[in-house]
Amino acid sequence: MARQKFWKGHLKLSLVTAAVSLVPATTEGGKIRFHILNRQTRNRVESRWVDHVTGKRVADKDEVRGYPREDGGFVVLENEELEAIGLESTRTIDIESFVPRTSIDWVWYDRPHFLVPDDKIGVEAFCVIRESMKANDVVGISRLVLYRREHAVLLEPSGRGIVLWTLRYGGEVRDPPDNAVVDEKVDNETLALMKKLVSERITGWSPALVQDPVQKQLSKMIKSKSKALKPAGTTARKQEPSPGGNVVNIMDALKKSLAEEGGKKGKG
């Protein structure tokens, strides 16, 4: 199954431009997630925003962002004000500069994404930008709006592709503690023994080396408990839509969508 593209735009270096799209390089889709239930009824519990003084529910239109002041009050910012300071880099990755590939420490790297050409026309431009970075052993630096905020981003050639990393902001990265840097001479005999121990444990990389054992145990526990449970009976409470119902609805929606598309083409 093709992975979903969540951003489409252009990669630009001077006058060289290529249509590109981004695909997240990591996913949390395989993690087991839980709903919070009422222990007595087994109904799902809903989270709602309430006024912490009155205890009353707050309507969506009345929710607003506030920054705390020293006197206990808040500076209120409306959505329009926040949008007004939004930056332009929403659809173009304009490479502003290049830096040596090894000059950025790992702690600045945030989220990885696969950057891929989005049409045949832009493949050549994409490849020439990638190969020029490889030849100079550099990475590109740009800015891009993702996840509702602007990020500095790093473009790194990787094999036949390019990986785009969002970078952490300066205020998010701490200086290492004093005891993180240890400068002490190592005994040669001790080092030789340790090198031998390390060499005996060298193996090929495999994703199996970093599997989450907790997720495996949770999966086994859920399967075991599911087998022991009786089928849920019909109750007065609201039921989740059955898979069969969803299939019918999706099929109806697809047929309707195809009919509408056909109508648009006919008018064209």
N, C-alpha and C positions, 0 to 999 in steps of 0.2 A: 504494500500500500504506500502510495506517495505521501511524503510528509507535507503537512499544510504550510503554505507560505503565509507569514503573518505581516510581512512588510514588502512593498514593491516601490521601486524608485529608480534612481540613476547613480552610477559610480562615475565620478568626474575627476580628471586630472588635466588641468589646463583646458585645452580644446578637445581632448579625447574623452568621449562619453560612451557609457554602455548601460543599457537597461539591465537592472539586476533585481533580485529578490532575496529575502533573508528567511532562513529556516533555523529555528532554535536547535543548537547542537546537543542539548541535554533535555531530559524530560523527567517529570515526577509522576507520570501517568501510571507507572507500575506499582506505585506505593499503595498499600492498603489504607483506606480512609474510613472513618467511622462517622455515623450520625449520633447526635445526642438524643436519647429517648427518655420519656417519662417511665420510670421503672414500673409503675402501677398499671398503666394503660398500654405501654409499648408504642405509644404515639410519638412521632418526632417532635422535638422541642424547637421552637422558632426563636431567633434572636431579633430583638427590636430595640431601636434607639429610644431611650426615655430621658426626660429631664431629670437630672440627679437630685434636684431639690423638690419639684412637685411630684415626681414619679409618673407623670403623664407621658404618653407616647408622643414623639415629635414627628410631624409630617415631613415628607421628603423636601417639600418646598421651603420649610423652615430650618433645614440643616445648613449651617454655614461654618466656614473654617475660622478659627481664632488662634492668635498667638498670645501666650500668657505674658502679662506684664509683672513687674516686681511688686506692684501694689495689690496683686490678686485679681485685677481685671484682665480684659482681653482686647487685643487689637483685632477687629473683625475685618476679614477680607472676602469680598464677594467673588463669585465665579468669574464675572466679567473682568474684574481687576486682575485676577490671576491669569486669565487667558490673554490679557493685553500685554503681559510681559513675556508671553510665549515667544520662542525663537523660530527663525525661518527654516531651520534645517530639518524639515519633516520628510522631504522626498528626494533629497540629493545628498550623497556622500561625497563632498568636495574635499579631496585630499589636500590639506594645507601644508604639510611638511612631512619629512621622513627623518627617522632617528635610527641609530644602529640597533639591530635586532636584540642584542644582549644588554642594552642600556636600561631597559625597564624591568624592575624587579617584579617577581611573581605576585607580590602582595597587592599590586595595582590592578591586576586582572580580575574582572568581575564575571560577566556571563558570555559564553561563546555562542556564536551563530555561524552557520554556513552561508557564505555569500555566493550566489550562483547567477550566471547569465540568464536573462529572462526572455531573450529572443536570439535568433541566429545571427542577426545583424551585429549585435554587440559582443559576440564571442571573441572576435579578433582583438577588439579593444581591451576586453577583460583579460585575455591571455597576455597581451603585451605589457599591461600594467603589472600583472603577477610576475612575469619573467624578469622585468626590470628591477623589481624589488628583490628577487632572488639573486640576481647578478650583483647587486650592490650590498647584499646582506643587511637590508633595512626593513623596517615596517612603516606603514603609513599612519599618520595621525589626522583625524578629522573630528567632526561633531555631528550628532544625529539625535533627533527626538525619538525615543523609544520608551515604552512603559510610562507614558505621560510626563516625561521630563527629559531635558536635554542631557546627553552624555558625551563626554570625550570618548572616542572610539579608536581602536587600534586595528589595522588591517594587516594580517600576517599571511604570507604565502604558505600553503600547506599542500604538498604534493601537486596535484593538478587543479587545486582549488585555492580559495582564499577564506580564511577564518576571520570573522569580525568579532572582536572582543569589546564589550563595554568596559570602560575603566572606572575605577572608584574615584570619587572626588577627593581633593587634598585633605579636607576635614575629616574624611573617613579612615584615613591611614595614620596609624600611630607610629611614633618612633620606637625602635626595639628597646626593651628594658636593658639596663646596664649589664645584667648577668646573661644576656642573650649572646654576647660576643665573648668567647673565651680564647685567650691566646696563651697557650701553654705547650712547651716542647713535649713531644711524644717519644717515648722510648722506642728505638728501632726494633728491638726484639719483640716487644709487645705488639707493635704495628704489623710486623711480618706475620705473627700468629693471627691477628685480627683479619688481615687481608686474606689469609688462607681460609678462615671461617666464612668470610663474605663470599669468596669465590665458589665455595662448595654449595652455596645457597642460590646462586644465580640461575634463573630460569627464564623461559620466554614469557613475554607479556600476554596476559589473557584477561578478559573481563571477569572471568571466574575468580580471579584473585581479589576482587573487591565486591563480591556479592554481599548483600545485607542479610546476616543470619537471623536477625529479629523478624524481618519480613517473612522468611521461610517458616519460622516457628508460628507466627501469627496465622499464616495461611493454613498450616496443619491444624491449628487449634480451631479455626473457623469451620473447616471441613468436618472435623470431628463433632463439633457442636451442632452443625447443620444436620448431620445424619441422625443425631439423637432427638431432634425436634420433630413434633408432629406438624403436618401441613397446617398453615394458618387457615382458620375457619372464617366464614363470612360474618362480619360484624357490622355494626351501625356506623363505625368510624369510616372516614374517607379513605378509600383505597388508592394505592398508586396505580397508574395505568398499566395494563398487562402488556407484555411484549407483543402479543398478537395484535392488540389494538393499535400499537405504535406502527407496526408494519403496514396495516391497512391505511392509517392516516398518512404515512410517508408516501405510499404508493399513490394515494389520491392526490397528494400535494405535487408529486413528480409529474403525474399525468396532466394536472392543471397547468404546471409551469411549462411543460413542453407544448401544450396547446397555445398558451400565451406567446411563447417564443415563435411558434409557427405563424401566429397572427401578426406579430410584429414584422416578420420577414415578408409576409404577404403584402402588408401595407407598403413596405420599402420597395 
